[in-house]
Amino acid sequence: MAAIDPHPGPPATSAACNPFVLKTAQYWFRIYDLACDPLYFGKAGNYRFDSPSGKYGALYAGADEYCAFIETFGQNLGARIITRVELGRRGLVTISIKRPLRLVDLVRSGSLARIGADSRLFAGEHDVAQRWAEYFHTHTNNYDGIYYPARHDPTRPACALYDRVQADVELLETKSLSDRSFRKVLGSILDQYNFGLI
């Protein structure tokens, strides 16, 4: 079996890359620890599209509740049990955007080949993805973030928003995952991903 070449990094100049752009003002969904800020733009460099140099913060969210759930609780592969205690510690926030965002679109057909990348950008090692994310952050087109297929369910889009949009992001609704009003949706999500609740 032939070895796979390392994924290429971003080009040297902005002019060398012309990605598809999604313009959207849709709602986003995020699951967070209730002890923390629901609108957290992290700079620690721990996540896929974080800045490797700490230049900007990134907020991660899903296009629906399913995406937010599986990207939060699907990290430990093979472990499909969630406890009521875990649910009680987590909240679901619906995020509203005050203006249309301009996101680098990695979901649209042809988007990866167009920039000289492949699915490792959203499902491979973080170091290359972070270099691409910082490249798009400093791009002359001033993108607001990255729109990409969720690693744990590529049929559902997610986004990483750069902190330049912080003033345009607001909380529309926040609720605990153990809230009675969320039970029907939660049941459907648990069934979709074959999670047990104890």
N, C-alpha and C positions, 0 to 999 in steps of 0.2 A: 504494500500500500504506500503510495507516494505521500511524502510529508506535505502538510499544508503550509504555504508561505505565510509569514506574519502579515497581519492586516496592515495595509498602508496607513500612515498618518495623514493629516490634512495637507493640502498644498501650501506652498510658501506665501502666496498672495491671494487676496480676495478675488481678483479678476479671474483666477484659475478655477473657480467653483461657482456654479450657478444652480443652487438647489431649487426644487419646487417649494412654494410657500403656501401654507394654509392661512387664510385670513378668517378669523373666527372670534365671536364673542359668546361662545357657548358656555354653559355652566360646567364646572369641574368638581370632582368629588375626591375627598382626602380623608383617610383614617389616621388618627393621631392619638398619642398618649394624652389623656385628659389632664395630666399634670403639666403639660407643655403648651406652648403657643400653637394654635391650629394652623397659623400661617407662618411656617418656619422656612426661611431661606437659608439653608445650611451652607457653611463654608469649610467644613471639616475635611472635605476630600474623600469621604467614605462611600459615596454613591456614584452611580454610573456617569451622570453628566455634570458632576461637581467640577469646580475649577481646580486643576492640579496645583495652581499657584495661590489659591485663595483670593483671586481677583474679584470674584462675584459670588453671590449666594444663589442657590437653586431651590425652588419649591417643586415637589413632585405631586402629581394628582392624576386621577383617572377620568376618562370620559363618562364613566358610569360607576355605580356602586359595586358592581361585580369586579371591575378592574381594580378599584381601590382596595377591595377585600383581598383578592388573590395576590396582588403585589405586596401586601402587608403580611399576610399569613401564609403565603405559599413559599416563603424563603427556605424553610426546612423541608426539603423534598422527601416525600414518603410519609411525613407526619401530617395526617389529615384529621386531627382531633383538636377541637378548641373548647376551652372551658368557659363557663359562665363568669368566672372571676376575670378571665382575660377580656371578655366582652365588656364587663363593667368598668374596666380601666381605659377603654378606648372610646373615642368619639368619632362620629362621621360629620364632616363639615361640607356643606355645599358652597362653592365659591362662585361669586358673580364677578364679571369683568366689565368695567365701565366703558371700555372702548374695544374695537376689534384688535386682536393680537395678530402679529405676523410671526408665524412659527415655521421653522425649517421642517418640511414635511418628509418624514422617512416612511410613511405609510403608503402613499400613492404608488401605483404601479410604475416601475421605472425609476423611482426616486433614488435608490441605492446605487444602481449602475450609473446614473447621471452624475454622481459625485465621486465615483471610483471607490465605492464601499460595498460591503455585504452585510448580512444579518448579524455578524459579530459585533457590529456597532451598537446594537441594542440587546444582544444576548451573549456576547463574549466578555473578554477581560475588560476591566474598567479603565486601565491606563490609556489605551488607545481612544476609547470613547470620550474620556475626559479631555484629551488633546483636541479632538474634533469639536467638542462642546465649547472649549475656550476659543477655538478658531472662529466658530460661528458667533460667539459673543463679541469678538473684536472685529468682525466683518464690517465692511463699509455700509452694508445694507441695514445694519442696526436691528437684527432680529430680536424678537422678544423671548424666544426659547425654542425648544425642540419638541416636535410631535412625532411619536414613535409607537411601534407595536409593543405591548406589554410583554415582558420576557416570559411570564408564567401563563399567559393566554394571549398569543399574538393576534387573535381575532378582535381584541379590545384595545383601542388606542389609549395611550397615556401621554403626559406632557411633563417636561422639565422647564419651568419658567425662570428666566433670569430675574434677579432682584431689581432690574430697572423698571419692572412693571408693578412694583410693590404699592405705589400710590394708586394704581388702577384696579387693585384687587380688594374685594370686600367679602365679608361673611354674609351669606344669605340665610343660612340655617345651620345650627349645630345641635346634634343630639347624641346621646350615649348609644352605643351599639346594643345595650340591653334595654333600651327604651321600648315600651310596648308598641309604639307606632311604627317601629322598624321590623317587627317580628315577621310579617308576611314576606318582605323583601329578603330578610336574613334567611328565612327558611328556603326560599328559592335559590339563593346563593349557595347555601350549604349543600343543597341537592345537586346543583350544577357541578360543583367541584368535589362532590362525594366526601364532605367533611362531616364528622360526627360531633355532636355537642354534648358535653358532660358537665 
